[in-house]
Amino acid sequence: MRDLPPLSALRAFLAACQSDSFTEAAEKLNVTHSVISKQIQVTETWFGVTLFRRKGARRAPTPYALVLAQELTRALEGVSDVALRHRNGNAGYPLRVSVPASFCMYWLLPRIGSFYEMHPDIHLRIDSATSEEQENSSAHDLLIRRRIDPAADITPFFRDHHVLLASPDFVASHPVSAPQDVMQYPCIETLTRPDSWLRWCRAAGIKQRPQAVIRRFDHFYVTAEAIKAGLGFAAGPCNMLQYSLQKGEIQIVFPEIIADPFCYYTLTPAGIQKSAAHHAFESWLFSQGNTVR
């Protein structure tokens, strides 16, 4: 490990930067004014720069010291987070789960209540991630993803495929008897799933994607609401929207046409030790999913 300044010196330095005086910093750390002064000297010697200058009757941090304090605070908060997560084998610490936003809204949330009832002592921190945010996995213990990370512990737990979806009212006012008829009506496109229409058209034997009215939205959870609102036909995952289908908010058009089968996986990043909470949540996901473990 590379040479590091003493932690006691860094604590004194940060306390001094966050206080109006060395005396106040000493009170925060329950030490004497002399201890703070000596630790500041140690810090200045280690970094090779002057960190505090006289300003009237007190010593104030230099601009360099304030920038350094910000970076050190972020770094030490990261160390603290790691230490808390691994203390006592992760016992009592929230299990941090990252879930794609659409999957979180339409599949996980309608079911998660049963997990809390089964495991009232397990604390979850569920972070919904948009397509752009799903690349970052460093801050989570468990991820739900459609893409595979070869470095992670991976297991499929949920299968899905794309079909043509619309609201019952929209279908009633825009009748279609053949897949080609869809092309003449308003269609909804999801920018983060640009190939959905192309894949459905191929499965339907249609050589061109919709050319008439295209209504575009950035993420599928917005598209799902646009479907319910009767804004057009859309290619989307039917199993994820099971609850919306059961409630009659949307319906499948041409159910025999199935495109783009895929899986959702549980991913445990490399280096993460599975806790009892981790195993419990993973087992619950498999019990709710539709794959054979």
N, C-alpha and C positions, 0 to 999 in steps of 0.2 A: 504494500500500500504506500502511496506517495506521502511525503512529509506533510503533516497537517498542524495547524496552530492548536494550542491547548484549548479544549472545550470551555474550561473555566474562564479563559481570557476572552473567548468569543461571547460568552454569556454577559460578561461585564461590559464589553464593547457595545453589544446590542442594547443592553439596559441603559447605558449612557446616551446612546443615540436617541432612545425613545423617552428620555427624561429631560427635565429642564436644568438639571445640575447633577454633579457626581454624588452629592448628598442624597438626592431623590433616588438615583440609581442604586445606591447602597441600601437604602431602605427597602426597595423592591426585592433585592436579593438577600436581605437580612445579613448584610456584612457591613464592615466599616468603610468610611470614606477612603482611608488609606489603602484598603484592599482593592477598591475600584481603581484608584490611581496606579497602583502597581500592575494590575492586569491590563490597563490601557497601555502602559509602557511595554509590556510583553507583546501586545498586539501590534503596536507601532514598530517594534523591533523586528517582529516576524515579517510584516509586510514591507518594511523598509520605507515607510512614509509617515509624515505627521498627520494624525487623524483628528486632532482637536487643537484649536487655537484659542487664545485668550479673547474674551468678548466681555469687557467690563470686569465684573467680579467673578465671572465663571468661565469655564472652558466650553466652547461650542463645537460641534462636529463640522468638519470641512465638507464641501460638496462631494468630494471623493468619498469621504467616510459615509455619507448618507446613501450614495449609490451602492457602496460595498455592503452596507447594512441591509439594504433591500434584497440583494442577491443572496446573502448569507441567511436571511430569514426564510426565503423560499427554499433554500437547500436544507436547512435544519427542520423545516416543517415536513419536508419529504422524508427525512430520516425518522422523525417522530411518527409519521403515518405508518412507515414500515414496521417500526418497533411495536406500535400498538396492535397492528394487524397480526403479528406473529407471537405476541405475548400469550402465554398459556395455550399455545397451539390454536390461536384464533378464537378461543372461547369467549363468548360475549360480544365479539366485535361484529358489526353488520357485514353480511355477505354482499359484496358489491357485484351487481349483475348488470351487464350491458345488453340491451335488447333493441333490435331495429324498431323505429318508432311505429310503423304501421302494424307490425306483429304485436308490439306491446299493446296498442290500443284495441285491436280487434280480436286477438287470440288470448293474450296473457291476462289482461285486466278482467275480462268476464269470468275467468277461472281462478284467479289468484286468491280469492276469498277462502276457497277450500284448503289451500296450503296454510293460511294463517290459522284456520280452525284446527288443523291437524298439528301445527307446530307453533303454539302461541309464544314460546320462549325464543324463537329464532327471529332475528332482526335482518331484514333485507333492505338494501339500498338499490332500487331499480332505476337505472339511467336509460332513458330512451335515446337512441342514436339515429340521426339522419344518415343518408347514404354517405355524405362527406365525412361524418364523424366516426364511421364504423372502422376506419383504418387504425384508430388509436385504441389499443387494448391494454396499455401499461397500467392503467389505474383500476383494473377490475379483476375479480377472482374467477368469474365465470362469464362467458359470452354466448349469446345465441346469434348465429350467423347463417347465411346461405352459402358463403364462400368458405373454403377449407384453408386452414393455416397448417402447413405441414409440421410446424414446430410445436403445435399444441396437442393436447389430449382431446381427440375428436370422436364424437358418437352421434349418428343421426337419430332424431327422435320424432320428426314430423315431416310427412310427405305432402306435397301440394302440386297443383298444376293450374294452368291458366285456361279460362273459359270466357265466353262472351257474357257480359253482365249488363243489366239495365234495371231501372225501377219498373214495377208493374204498370204504373200510369204511363210511363214513356213507351213501353211496349204496346200498350193499348192504343195510343195515339200515333204510333209509328209501326204499323204491322209489317212483318217480314215473313215470307214463305220460303225463301232460299237465302243462303249466306251472302250471295252477291247483293241482295236487296239492302243489306246493312250499309253499303257504301254510299247510298244516296242520302243518308240521314246524319245528323250531328254525331260526331264521335269524340271521345275524350282520350287524350294522350297524356301519359305521365313522363315527364322529362328524365326522371331518374331510372325509368324502365323503357328506354327508347325502342327496344326490339319486340315489345309485347305484341303490338299490332302486326308486325311483320310475321312473327311466328304463328299467330292465330290465323292470319290469311293463308299462310302456307298449309297449315293443317286443314283449312277449309277448302283448299284447292283454288284459292283466288290469287291471281297473278299480281294484283296491285293492292297496296294498302289504301285506307280511306283517302279520298281526294276532295270530298265536299266540305263540310264545316268541321274544322278541327278545333276543339277546345282544350287548351293545354294547361296543365298544373304541374308544379315542381315535384311534389312527393305523392306517393300513392295514398297516404291517409287523407290528403285533400281530394284526390280523385274519388276515393270511396264515398266521401260526403257528396261530391258532385253527382255520382251515380244515384245516390238516394234522392237527391234534389231533382232528378229527372232531366239532367242536362245532356244526356246522350248515352250511346253504347260505349262500353269500355272493355278491354281485355284485362282480366285480373284474376288473382288466386281465389279459387272457390272454397277450399277447406279452411283457409284463414278467416273467411267471412261467414263461417257456418252459422253464427248467431244471428247475423243480419239476414241471412237466407231463411232461417227458421222463423224469424219475426215478420217475414214478408216485406222487408224494406227494399230488398233487391231480388232479382230472379235470374236464373241461368237461361240464356237463349241458345238454342241448338246445343243441348247438353252432350250430344254424341261427339262434338268437335272438341278435342282435348289437345292442348299445346303446352310445350315448355315444362315438362315435369321437373321438379327439383325437390331438395330436402332442406330442412333446417337442422342445424347441428348444435350440440353443446360443445363449447371449446373451453378448455382450461389452459391458460397460457403456461408455457414452460417455466418451471421454477415455482409455481404455485402449489403449495401443499394443501390437499383437500381436507377440510375440517368436517366435523359431524354435520354442521349446517349445510355445507357444500354437498355432501352425499345425500342429505335429506331432500334438498331442493332439486338435485339432479334426478333422484328417484321419482319425485313427484312429477317432474316434466315428462318422464317416460310413461308414467301412469296416465297422463293426460294426452300424450301424443298418439300417433297412429302407426308407429313402426313397431316391429318385434325386436325386443332387446336381445 
